[in-house]
Amino acid sequence: MQLLVFRALWGMTGPLHQQVEQVAAAAYDGFELWPGQWTISRQEIMKLAADHGQKLVVGAAIEDQDQIERTLNELAAFEPVRINLHSGRDNMNESQASSFFEEALRVEAQIGVQVGHETHRGRILFTPWVTAHYLRRFDALRITADYSHWVNVCERLPLDESAALALANRRAVHIHGRVGYEQGPQVPDPSAPEYASQRAWHEEQWQEIRRLHHEANSHYLTFTPEYGPPTYLHTLPHTHVPVADLWQVCLWGAQRARETLS
């Protein structure tokens, strides 16, 4: 099984071609972006990726059920390795959320690309127990594991949610490898010793996902060290100066993934 490490373009600046050149030069396997945030065409994005030997993960936020079919078909046209979705809203009731996933899974069965519904604050899958409920209800439902949000929402490392984590890890098709902590979805620098316990817990989950992919004879496991710019990244008061270098933080996360998950 091959580990594919992607660089999220979130927080990068400059024209897209320069960003892709920088990502490729840093030996990432591909890049992850939300195409709807760019004005250039699908064909231009795909050509940039191909010219630099980069694979694609594409994503979008879909809050309403009537957006699902159009959005998924548009994303699938990029021929990505994975599609990542911010799915629904956290205030959806049982009926609304179930209907959302029913429609999403119907379309997913037609497009031929694996879709991960992200475990993200503000979305349907914003806690371990809510996620477990829908994973048990829908056998085909797959997730993007971004457990940094769960640590933040739970305000603890969710050690008491082992059953939900076991199910989530088994259904994960993509990892957003960002270390969160009890008071926020992103530690300033995951290499810092003061966050060793949080990093160890996240890495334990990622390694279990890797083990399960290996057991299932998956061709590859996709991983994005998805650390974000301010205000995800802490800043000094009154100055808005970041307390860490985002590019270096992501590079450290990428190298750490290669060391621990390959």
C-alpha positions as CSV (number, residue, x, y, z in Angstrom):
1,M,0.0,0.0,0.0
2,Q,1.3,3.4,-1.0
3,L,1.0,6.5,1.2
4,L,0.1,9.6,-0.8
5,V,0.8,12.9,1.0
6,F,-1.0,16.0,-0.3
7,R,-0.5,19.7,0.4
8,A,-3.6,21.7,1.1
9,L,-3.4,25.0,-0.8
10,W,-5.2,26.7,2.1
11,G,-3.0,29.4,3.4
12,M,-0.7,29.6,0.4
13,T,-0.6,32.8,-1.7
14,G,0.2,33.8,-5.3
15,P,-1.0,32.5,-8.6
16,L,-2.0,28.9,-8.7
17,H,0.8,27.8,-11.0
18,Q,3.3,29.1,-8.5
19,Q,1.7,27.3,-5.7
20,V,1.6,24.1,-7.6
21,E,5.3,24.5,-8.5
22,Q,6.2,25.1,-4.9
23,V,4.2,22.0,-3.7
24,A,5.8,19.8,-6.4
25,A,9.3,21.0,-5.6
26,A,8.7,20.0,-1.9
27,A,8.0,16.4,-3.1
28,Y,4.4,16.2,-2.2
29,D,2.4,13.6,-4.1
30,G,-0.4,16.0,-4.9
31,F,-2.4,19.0,-3.7
32,E,-5.8,19.5,-2.2
33,L,-8.1,22.4,-3.1
34,W,-11.6,23.6,-3.4
35,P,-12.0,24.4,-7.1
36,G,-14.9,26.7,-6.4
37,Q,-12.6,29.1,-4.8
38,W,-10.6,29.6,-8.0
39,T,-11.6,31.5,-11.2
40,I,-9.5,29.4,-13.5
41,S,-11.0,26.5,-15.4
42,R,-11.1,22.8,-14.5
43,Q,-9.0,22.1,-17.6
44,E,-6.3,24.5,-16.4
45,I,-6.2,23.0,-12.9
46,M,-6.0,19.5,-14.3
47,K,-3.2,20.5,-16.7
48,L,-1.2,22.1,-13.9
49,A,-1.5,19.0,-11.9
50,A,-0.5,16.8,-14.8
51,D,2.4,19.0,-15.8
52,H,3.9,18.8,-12.3
53,G,3.2,15.1,-11.7
54,Q,0.6,16.0,-9.0
55,K,-2.5,14.1,-8.0
56,L,-5.6,15.9,-6.9
57,V,-7.9,15.9,-3.9
58,V,-10.8,18.3,-4.4
59,G,-13.5,19.4,-2.1
60,A,-16.5,21.7,-1.4
61,A,-19.0,22.6,1.3
62,I,-22.5,21.3,0.6
63,E,-25.1,22.6,3.1
64,D,-28.3,21.8,1.2
65,Q,-29.4,18.5,-0.3
66,D,-30.3,20.0,-3.7
67,Q,-26.6,21.0,-4.2
68,I,-25.3,17.4,-3.9
69,E,-25.7,16.0,-7.4
70,R,-24.4,19.0,-9.3
71,T,-21.5,19.5,-6.9
72,L,-20.3,15.9,-6.8
73,N,-20.5,15.6,-10.6
74,E,-18.5,18.8,-11.0
75,L,-15.8,17.6,-8.5
76,A,-15.7,14.1,-10.1
77,A,-14.9,15.7,-13.5
78,F,-11.4,16.7,-12.0
79,E,-10.6,12.9,-11.9
80,P,-9.3,13.3,-8.3
81,V,-8.0,10.6,-6.1
82,R,-10.5,11.6,-3.4
83,I,-13.4,14.0,-2.9
84,N,-13.7,15.7,0.5
85,L,-17.0,17.2,1.6
86,H,-18.0,19.5,4.4
87,S,-21.4,17.9,4.6
88,G,-24.6,19.6,5.9
89,R,-24.9,21.5,9.1
90,D,-24.7,20.6,12.7
91,N,-28.2,21.8,13.4
92,M,-29.8,19.4,11.0
93,N,-32.3,17.0,12.6
94,E,-32.3,13.2,12.1
95,S,-34.6,13.3,9.2
96,Q,-32.7,16.1,7.4
97,A,-29.3,14.6,7.9
98,S,-30.4,11.1,6.9
99,S,-32.0,12.5,3.7
100,F,-28.8,14.4,3.0
101,F,-26.7,11.2,3.2
102,E,-29.2,9.1,1.3
103,E,-28.9,11.5,-1.6
104,A,-25.1,11.8,-1.3
105,L,-24.7,8.0,-1.4
106,R,-27.0,7.7,-4.4
107,V,-24.8,10.1,-6.4
108,E,-21.5,8.7,-5.0
109,A,-22.5,5.3,-6.4
110,Q,-22.6,6.8,-9.9
111,I,-19.4,8.9,-10.1
112,G,-16.7,6.3,-9.4
113,V,-14.7,8.4,-6.9
114,Q,-14.5,7.8,-3.2
115,V,-16.0,10.6,-1.2
116,G,-15.1,11.3,2.4
117,H,-17.6,13.3,4.5
118,E,-15.4,15.3,6.8
119,T,-15.6,15.1,10.6
120,H,-15.7,18.9,11.0
121,R,-17.1,21.4,13.4
122,G,-20.4,22.9,12.2
123,R,-21.2,19.9,10.0
124,I,-23.3,16.8,10.5
125,L,-20.3,14.7,11.6
126,F,-19.1,17.1,14.3
127,T,-18.8,14.7,17.2
128,P,-17.8,11.0,17.5
129,W,-21.2,9.9,18.7
130,V,-23.2,11.6,16.0
131,T,-20.8,10.2,13.4
132,A,-21.1,6.7,14.8
133,H,-24.9,7.0,14.6
134,Y,-24.8,7.7,10.9
135,L,-22.0,5.2,10.1
136,R,-24.2,2.5,11.7
137,R,-27.2,3.6,9.7
138,F,-25.4,3.9,6.3
139,D,-23.0,1.1,5.5
140,A,-21.6,2.8,2.5
141,L,-20.9,6.1,4.2
142,R,-17.2,7.0,4.3
143,I,-15.4,9.8,6.1
144,T,-12.4,12.2,6.0
145,A,-10.9,11.8,9.4
146,D,-10.2,15.2,10.8
147,Y,-10.2,14.3,14.5
148,S,-8.7,17.7,15.5
149,H,-12.3,19.0,15.5
150,W,-13.5,16.2,17.7
151,V,-10.9,17.0,20.3
152,N,-11.9,20.6,20.2
153,V,-15.7,19.9,20.3
154,C,-15.4,17.3,23.1
155,E,-12.9,19.6,24.9
156,R,-10.9,16.4,25.7
157,L,-9.1,13.6,23.9
158,P,-12.1,11.4,23.4
159,L,-10.7,8.4,25.1
160,D,-14.2,7.5,26.3
161,E,-15.4,7.2,22.7
162,S,-13.4,4.1,21.7
163,A,-16.3,2.3,20.0
164,A,-17.1,5.4,17.8
165,L,-13.4,5.9,17.0
166,A,-13.0,2.2,16.0
167,L,-15.9,2.5,13.6
168,A,-14.8,5.9,12.2
169,N,-11.2,4.6,11.6
170,R,-12.6,1.7,9.7
171,R,-14.7,4.0,7.4
172,A,-12.0,6.6,6.9
173,V,-10.9,7.0,3.2
174,H,-8.8,10.2,3.7
175,I,-7.0,11.8,6.6
176,H,-6.7,15.4,7.4
177,G,-3.6,15.1,9.6
178,R,-3.9,18.1,11.8
179,V,-3.3,17.9,15.5
180,G,-6.0,19.6,17.6
181,Y,-6.1,20.2,21.3
182,E,-8.7,20.6,23.9
183,Q,-9.2,24.4,23.3
184,G,-8.8,24.5,19.6
185,P,-8.7,22.6,16.3
186,Q,-5.0,23.3,15.6
187,V,-1.9,23.3,17.8
188,P,0.5,26.1,16.7
189,D,3.3,23.6,16.1
190,P,2.8,19.8,16.2
191,S,6.5,19.2,16.9
192,A,6.4,21.2,20.1
193,P,6.8,18.9,23.2
194,E,4.0,20.6,25.1
195,Y,1.6,19.0,22.6
196,A,3.2,15.5,22.7
197,S,0.1,13.8,24.3
198,Q,-2.3,15.3,21.7
199,R,0.0,14.4,18.9
200,A,0.4,10.8,20.2
201,W,-3.4,10.3,20.4
202,H,-3.9,11.6,16.8
203,E,-1.1,9.5,15.4
204,E,-2.5,6.4,17.1
205,Q,-5.7,7.0,15.2
206,W,-3.9,7.6,11.9
207,Q,-1.8,4.4,12.4
208,E,-4.9,2.4,13.0
209,I,-6.4,3.8,9.8
210,R,-3.2,2.8,8.0
211,R,-3.4,-0.7,9.5
212,L,-7.0,-1.1,8.3
213,H,-6.2,0.0,4.8
214,H,-3.3,-2.4,4.7
215,E,-5.5,-5.2,5.9
216,A,-8.1,-4.3,3.2
217,N,-5.4,-4.4,0.5
218,S,-6.0,-0.7,-0.4
219,H,-3.9,0.6,-3.2
220,Y,-3.1,3.8,-1.2
221,L,-3.8,5.9,1.8
222,T,-4.2,9.6,1.3
223,F,-3.0,12.1,3.9
224,T,-3.1,15.9,4.0
225,P,-1.3,17.7,6.9
226,E,-4.0,20.3,6.7
227,Y,-2.7,23.1,9.0
228,G,-4.3,26.4,8.2
229,P,-3.3,30.1,8.3
230,P,-4.3,32.7,10.8
231,T,-6.7,32.6,12.6
232,Y,-6.4,28.8,12.7
233,L,-2.7,29.4,13.3
234,H,-2.1,31.3,16.5
235,T,-0.9,34.9,16.3
236,L,0.7,37.4,18.6
237,P,-1.8,39.8,20.2
238,H,-2.2,43.2,18.5
239,T,0.1,42.3,15.6
240,H,-1.6,39.4,13.8
241,V,1.9,37.9,13.4
242,P,1.8,34.1,13.2
243,V,3.6,32.3,16.0
244,A,4.9,29.6,13.6
245,D,5.8,29.2,9.9
246,L,2.8,27.5,8.2
247,W,4.9,26.1,5.3
248,Q,7.4,24.5,7.7
249,V,4.6,23.2,10.0
250,C,3.0,21.5,7.0
251,L,6.4,20.1,5.8
252,W,7.0,18.7,9.3
253,G,3.6,17.1,9.2
254,A,4.2,15.6,5.8
255,Q,7.6,14.2,6.9
256,R,6.2,12.8,10.1
257,A,3.4,11.0,8.2
258,R,6.0,9.4,5.9
259,E,8.0,8.3,8.9
260,T,5.1,6.9,10.9
261,L,2.6,5.7,8.2
262,S,4.7,4.5,5.3
